[in-house]
Amino acid sequence: MRKMKHVLIAALAMLLVVTACKISFGGDEQDEQSAIQTAIAATLTASGGQTFTQAVEATATTKPQDTEAVPPTKTPLPCNDAYYISETVPDGTDFEPGEPFTKSWRLKNVGTCTWNTDYRLKFGSGDQMGGPNSQKLAHSVGPNEQIDIAVELKAPNTPGSYKGTWQVVDDEGETFVYNIWVAIDVVEPEEEAKPDLTITEFSINPPTPVMGENAHVRVRAHNDGDADSGGFRMQWYGLSTFAEPSCNWNISGGLVAGGSVLMECDFAFGSWYPVNKTSVVYIDVNDSVDESDEGNNSASISPFGVSAP
């Protein structure tokens, strides 16, 4: 520090000397400035000092400029485009073999072109189910309008799962709707629940009646079906060759499914008959009941006869 102080004093002294020379001798100003710098540099060099040159650069501050936002570019809408809204006959709907049905799709026109009546529903692949190869739209559909496109179909005759794919094409045959279809299950029809009237007991006591004496008859009616029968009539013919029944029963309330009823009567034969005849009883004699089996409505005893007194 002390050394630096001495150097500064020496430089100041040199400056005074040069200035004095200028006053005394009137030298050139540029030469005098050079002489001063030379003297200071010599003084610093002699004292082991260092010289520093600092360059100062002007920094220009640029004001940010406002930038106008550029709107995004809109993607142009296609001429033909459709939006699915709904459909009838959901996938997996059950139909009986050969059952007709109508499938329809509701679509919205989200393109820029009108679908005219030369636009068509067209069968694509899979199971056609009796549908047409193609059919025209029922009416024109403008942009943002909707249409129900319906097709008449028929379930196949064999039970199983079936699927058919359909398309919509424009008036030049170009497809623009691919992903619509019909998917159904064909099942065996369920048998309708019906009654089935049968005779589960039929007896005559004594087995060979005596002419002029009462014979006791027992007949049990049973409903083997899955539904109530409703009212019906029963008749017993002592001999199958009789023109008129020997006993009549009217079961007005019918029989519930699985139910039965016992009917009885007494009858005296007015004649004797050899034991080579047949005695028979009938149930639902007027066929008033719709049964699952109409072939089991009678019962008989054979051989049968009536002895003489």
DACOR-V836804 format. One record per residue. N is the residue number from 1. PSI is psi in degrees with one decimal (* if undefined). D_CENTER is the distance of its C-alpha to the mean C-alpha in whole Angstrom. Layout:
# DACOR-V836804
N | PSI | D_CENTER
N | PSI | D_CENTER
This chain:
# DACOR-V836804
1 | -42.6 | 97
2 | -36.3 | 101
3 | -41.7 | 101
4 | -37.0 | 98
5 | -41.5 | 100
6 | -37.4 | 103
7 | -43.1 | 101
8 | -39.7 | 100
9 | -40.1 | 104
10 | -39.4 | 105
11 | -36.4 | 103
12 | -39.5 | 104
13 | -41.7 | 108
14 | -38.2 | 107
15 | -38.5 | 105
16 | -37.9 | 108
17 | -44.6 | 111
18 | -41.7 | 109
19 | -40.4 | 109
20 | -37.0 | 112
21 | -37.5 | 113
22 | -41.7 | 111
23 | -36.3 | 113
24 | -38.1 | 116
25 | -9.7 | 116
26 | 41.9 | 113
27 | 170.2 | 111
28 | 140.7 | 108
29 | -38.5 | 105
30 | -40.9 | 102
31 | -37.8 | 105
32 | -40.2 | 105
33 | -39.4 | 101
34 | -40.0 | 101
35 | -40.1 | 104
36 | -48.6 | 102
37 | -37.2 | 99
38 | -39.7 | 101
39 | -40.5 | 103
40 | -41.8 | 100
41 | -39.6 | 99
42 | -39.2 | 102
43 | -43.6 | 102
44 | -37.4 | 99
45 | -41.9 | 99
46 | -29.6 | 103
47 | 5.1 | 101
48 | 16.4 | 98
49 | 174.9 | 96
50 | 149.0 | 92
51 | 146.0 | 91
52 | 130.5 | 88
53 | 122.2 | 86
54 | 121.6 | 83
55 | 128.7 | 81
56 | 119.5 | 79
57 | 137.6 | 77
58 | 132.6 | 75
59 | 123.9 | 71
60 | 129.0 | 70
61 | 121.6 | 67
62 | 126.3 | 64
63 | 127.9 | 63
64 | 143.5 | 59
65 | 144.2 | 58
66 | 134.9 | 55
67 | 127.0 | 52
68 | 129.0 | 49
69 | 137.4 | 46
70 | 121.5 | 44
71 | 146.9 | 41
72 | 150.7 | 38
73 | 125.4 | 37
74 | 136.3 | 34
75 | 125.0 | 32
76 | 141.0 | 32
77 | 145.4 | 29
78 | 162.4 | 28
79 | -51.8 | 29
80 | 118.4 | 26
81 | 144.9 | 22
82 | 150.0 | 19
83 | 124.8 | 17
84 | 133.0 | 13
85 | -53.7 | 12
86 | 177.5 | 10
87 | 161.8 | 9
88 | 171.1 | 10
89 | 77.6 | 9
90 | 156.4 | 5
91 | 136.9 | 5
92 | 9.2 | 8
93 | 138.6 | 10
94 | 135.9 | 14
95 | 150.5 | 16
96 | 157.0 | 20
97 | 131.3 | 22
98 | 6.0 | 23
99 | 128.0 | 21
100 | 152.0 | 20
101 | 165.2 | 17
102 | 127.3 | 16
103 | 135.3 | 14
104 | 151.3 | 14
105 | 136.0 | 13
106 | 119.4 | 14
107 | 151.8 | 16
108 | 136.2 | 19
109 | 108.5 | 22
110 | 17.4 | 23
111 | -167.1 | 26
112 | -8.5 | 29
113 | 149.4 | 30
114 | 134.2 | 29
115 | 108.1 | 27
116 | -179.1 | 29
117 | 2.7 | 29
118 | -6.7 | 30
119 | 147.5 | 26
120 | 149.7 | 24
121 | 131.2 | 21
122 | 135.7 | 22
123 | 135.0 | 20
124 | -65.9 | 20
125 | 168.6 | 20
126 | -139.5 | 18
127 | 117.9 | 18
128 | -25.0 | 20
129 | 41.9 | 19
130 | 6.5 | 22
131 | 165.2 | 21
132 | 161.9 | 24
133 | -36.3 | 25
134 | 161.0 | 24
135 | 144.8 | 25
136 | 156.2 | 26
137 | 147.5 | 24
138 | -27.9 | 26
139 | 166.1 | 27
140 | 151.7 | 28
141 | 111.4 | 26
142 | 169.7 | 28
143 | 136.4 | 27
144 | 7.6 | 25
145 | 163.8 | 24
146 | 160.6 | 21
147 | 144.3 | 20
148 | 113.5 | 18
149 | 113.8 | 18
150 | 147.3 | 18
151 | 138.0 | 18
152 | 126.1 | 20
153 | 173.1 | 19
154 | 130.6 | 20
155 | 139.8 | 19
156 | 162.6 | 21
157 | -12.0 | 24
158 | 131.7 | 23
159 | 143.7 | 21
160 | -176.6 | 18
161 | 136.5 | 15
162 | 146.0 | 15
163 | 131.6 | 13
164 | 135.9 | 15
165 | 138.2 | 15
166 | 160.6 | 16
167 | 163.0 | 18
168 | 129.0 | 20
169 | 154.7 | 24
170 | -173.4 | 27
171 | -3.3 | 30
172 | 6.8 | 32
173 | 9.2 | 29
174 | 128.8 | 28
175 | 132.7 | 24
176 | -5.4 | 22
177 | 117.2 | 18
178 | -35.4 | 17
179 | 53.6 | 13
180 | 144.0 | 12
181 | 171.1 | 11
182 | 126.4 | 11
183 | 114.4 | 10
184 | 166.6 | 11
185 | 130.0 | 14
186 | 124.0 | 17
187 | 156.1 | 19
188 | 136.7 | 23
189 | 139.9 | 23
190 | 136.4 | 24
191 | 135.2 | 28
192 | 135.4 | 29
193 | 125.1 | 31
194 | 157.7 | 35
195 | 165.5 | 38
196 | 102.0 | 41
197 | 128.6 | 44
198 | 168.0 | 47
199 | 114.8 | 51
200 | -9.4 | 51
201 | 132.6 | 55
202 | 117.5 | 58
203 | 152.2 | 61
204 | 131.9 | 65
205 | 118.7 | 68
206 | 160.4 | 70
207 | -33.0 | 68
208 | 94.6 | 71
209 | 160.6 | 72
210 | 135.0 | 76
211 | 131.9 | 77
212 | -7.7 | 77
213 | 150.6 | 76
214 | 135.9 | 72
215 | 135.0 | 70
216 | 127.1 | 67
217 | 134.0 | 63
218 | 129.8 | 60
219 | 124.3 | 56
220 | 123.1 | 53
221 | 141.3 | 50
222 | 144.6 | 47
223 | 104.0 | 43
224 | -2.6 | 41
225 | -172.1 | 38
226 | 7.3 | 35
227 | 158.5 | 35
228 | 148.1 | 39
229 | -31.2 | 41
230 | 178.3 | 43
231 | 151.0 | 46
232 | 170.9 | 48
233 | 151.1 | 52
234 | 148.6 | 54
235 | 140.4 | 57
236 | 131.4 | 60
237 | 117.2 | 62
238 | -40.7 | 65
239 | 141.8 | 66
240 | -16.4 | 63
241 | -3.5 | 66
242 | 143.5 | 66
243 | -27.3 | 65
244 | 149.1 | 64
245 | 148.7 | 62
246 | -31.0 | 65
247 | 145.8 | 62
248 | 141.9 | 59
249 | 136.3 | 56
250 | 112.4 | 54
251 | 86.9 | 51
252 | -34.2 | 50
253 | -9.8 | 47
254 | -167.9 | 46
255 | 137.2 | 44
256 | 163.9 | 41
257 | 125.0 | 39
258 | -4.2 | 41
259 | 164.4 | 44
260 | 164.3 | 48
261 | 140.9 | 51
262 | 124.9 | 55
263 | 141.0 | 57
264 | 155.8 | 61
265 | 164.1 | 64
266 | 143.5 | 67
267 | 139.1 | 69
268 | 121.9 | 72
269 | 138.6 | 73
270 | 1.5 | 76
271 | 166.0 | 77
272 | 156.7 | 77
273 | 140.2 | 74
274 | 156.0 | 75
275 | 66.6 | 72
276 | 22.0 | 70
277 | -179.2 | 68
278 | 134.1 | 64
279 | 137.0 | 63
280 | 148.2 | 59
281 | 143.0 | 57
282 | 145.3 | 54
283 | 144.7 | 51
284 | 59.1 | 49
285 | -25.0 | 52
286 | 6.8 | 50
287 | 42.3 | 47
288 | -15.0 | 45
289 | 129.7 | 42
290 | 105.4 | 39
291 | 157.8 | 39
292 | -24.3 | 37
293 | 113.3 | 41
294 | 4.2 | 43
295 | 11.0 | 46
296 | 39.4 | 47
297 | 26.9 | 49
298 | 161.4 | 52
299 | 151.6 | 55
300 | 161.6 | 58
301 | 123.4 | 62
302 | 135.6 | 64
303 | 154.2 | 67
304 | 144.6 | 68
305 | 171.8 | 71
306 | 126.7 | 73
307 | 157.2 | 77
308 | 154.2 | 80
309 | * | 82
